[in-house]
Amino acid sequence: MAESDGGEADPGAGRAAGADDPAPRTQRPQLAKSRTISGSAAASAEIRRGGRDGGILARRSSAAVAALPPVPGRLTVAVDDPSHAAPNAGVLDRDWCYPSFLGPHASRPRPPRQQQTPPPASAARRNPSGNPATTRRVAASQRDEEKSLASVVKQSALLGERRPLSPPPPPPTRARRFDLSPYCLLLLLVVTATSSSLAFWQWMKVLGLQKKIRSCSGGGADAVDSEETAETSWVLGDPGSGFVTSESWKLAPMLALAIPIFLFKYAEQLRRKKENSSRTRSTEEEVPLEKRIAYKVDVFFSGHPYAKLLALLIATVILIASGGIALYSVSGSGFLEAIWLSWTFVADSGNHADQVGLGPRIVSVSISAGGMLVFATMLGLVSDAISEKVDSWRKGKSEVIEVNHILILGWSDKLGSLLKQLAIANKSIGGGVVVVLAERDKEEMEMDIGKLGFDFMGTSVICRSGSPLILADLKKVSVSKARAIIVLASDENADQSDARALRVVLSLTGVKEGLRGHIVVEMSDLDNEPLVKLVGGELIETVVAHDVIGRLMIQCALQPGLAQIWEDILGFENAEFYIKRWPELDGMRFGDVLISFPDAVPCGVKLASRFGSILMNPDDDYVLREGDEILVIAEDDDTYAPAPLPEVHKGFLPNVPTPPKYPEKILFCGWRRDIHDMIMVLEAFLAPGSELWMFNEVPEKARETKLTDGGMDILGLTNIKLVHKEGNAVIRRHLESLPLETFDSILILADESVEDSIVQSDSRSLATLLLIRDVQSKRLPSKESKSPLHHNGFSHSSWIRKMQHASDKSIIISEILDSRTRNLVSVSKISDYVLSNELVSMALAMVAEDKQINRVLEELFAEEGNEMCIRSAEFYLYEQEELSFLDIMVRARERDEIVIGYRLANTDEAIINPEHKSEIKKWSLDDVFVVIAKGD
């Protein structure tokens, strides 16, 4: 017999071998397939013998032949029986599946086959005796039948055309696990309450009947009427009257309480029976009912905030009710009296001492013990609630209910100066409210604010712990009701700080209630400003800290003394900018408006016709229109008002031309990340031929790369020439290599490498200042003459005088971050300084109070337009001339300038917006005036 690997063979091969062909045909290669052959050894041998004799080939049984009755000891041969079989049994050459990596080829579609009728069942029972002759005849007939069946066997052409296996039977469904859900618990409680009520109702009824029976049996026949006598006799004649008259009815409450326990146990037994009846193989671990109940209780207590109080209340009611029922059962008191006694035992554990009898004492002691447990639990819950509330107050988690307050988001070193300026600004209205939201602990924030050591003058500061990026925390501080929101820059690098500021702005714009006030954002890099304004829209006002300080340092270096003037104007302690509308001034020329305020100095006009743009230093012929507002410098917003025009003696303006600009030589010590912006400002201010020396530790090639990346064209500089020197500004020998005595101005910058540490940055700046002044004092000729009283030893006063003499020859501007360092610099008078953090805080506070002021500051700090200047008195008056301040203001208008203050020759501080402007004074040419002038 020729068998394939899969138990299948060509039926045509068997037919040809047993009939016409002289030699058997070569077996076609088949796809290997597993097979299973069952039966006795005799049946196997018979099959093999039949295969040799008749060429019968075995294959897997099909649906058509599976219905044939099996013959004992033989293998059932399954065939297909198509009625359209071809002469070669319907098998073509292209229908064979050859093992190949390319896969089988497509075959012709198989037509539907006809239903095959199974053979009669009597054929299987033809030889029950087991006779060998009969067995051989049966075997021969079976072989003939198998040969005829094998002649029509058809091989499938494609593996994909094989009949799909019948889908495996679905896994037995697991019995649904009985879960005692909260609804079941509620059902048990309802059943318990119903059964208890029914039992006690029956109990009360029986007790009433007992009372009637006793009264009837104790009284005479005349005491009751015939109807009651008949009823009593019927009750006494009832077979159950013995149980009624006995004390067994007192067990009814116990039975009522036992009903839910019985139901619970029955439900558990029912669940176990269902699980045992439908248990299947599963790797899932069975969870006991007790654990599931504990889990449900845990979820319930975790999901409901008042679950503990509700559970305590239910436990207390159950304890009082069950205790009252028990007392009613063991004592002769009434039901309501028993309930009241149960409550007294729960409320006061000492009330059970008066009970008499074993039963009442046991019940009362049990109720008192439960009462102590209930009140101990209640005390713990109340204590936890109070502690949680106090902790929420202490940690700053409670909500702020304020209106028209100022909200500060973030925490930085500028916060102290900012709070001080806001407190001064709110002094005129009796104080205000400032809310600080930062990702710090509330106690730490309050401790740090308390260390500032200055009076808030009625302003209250409220701290809350939270993230400005979370809307829930923003709503907690009433962000929608704040009149101004200040976003402080973080202590990270510039890009990270601005990225965080951008995210905060996005969070603020996402507040559904909307914002009442505007947003003031402190930016670290000027290049990131447009993106924040794009996101925030008209609500956003930006203050670029580095840009403001860099421009201010350059202005102070070119004009000594300007730093102190800016400090007075930006802060709220002296005079500052205010904008207000005065309808009575409509139709008046600005030249007349300039002298109409005795307690303020007008500086510009907010134009209603240009969508609120501010016109600084307008012409005298400009006429105020309806809706225009006046920009002034005043002490406070309620300290000035227009008055009638005073008499002014203009006189003659001295014919002193403006001195031309000369080339200057400036030194930068240190490296700032916005140094390219400072260079561009110098390019606009300085005369051609100027030199800018850059002395820092950054390599020269790296400097050019950073300047180019900042957008600066080094080859496009026309007015200044860059000179690069590499070295450390705190090492004396490095400084001595520079011609320090030849510089007109020296700017000591807060170096980028140490700007994150205020103490280290200020220490570095102070050390550089002292070293430069010491080198200059030794190189410059001294004005002091040799005195016989002069000692050769060290003299502190002479050293200070030498440094002050050096300061007369060269201006040094130091960038100071900590206000405490200012005292060390200002006392020695050897350098001017720019207190960068405090000036930025002042600008933020001013813009927070009025966002329109930001337009004024942007113009005054810009390279073009109006600027703050210091002019000598010779431009406005003659030597020893007696004039009022108003007279000088009128004269300055011929130069298109607005005089806002002055500094006398024998004083160190300038006076902005002086009082008594009409008072006549004698002036000196050594005096200087502070003016707002139009740029060249």
Summary of the structure (lengths in Angstrom):
residues: 936
radius of gyration: 53.0
end to end distance: 116.0
largest distance: 159.9
contacts: 2695
relative contact order: 0.05
helix: 47%
strand: 12%
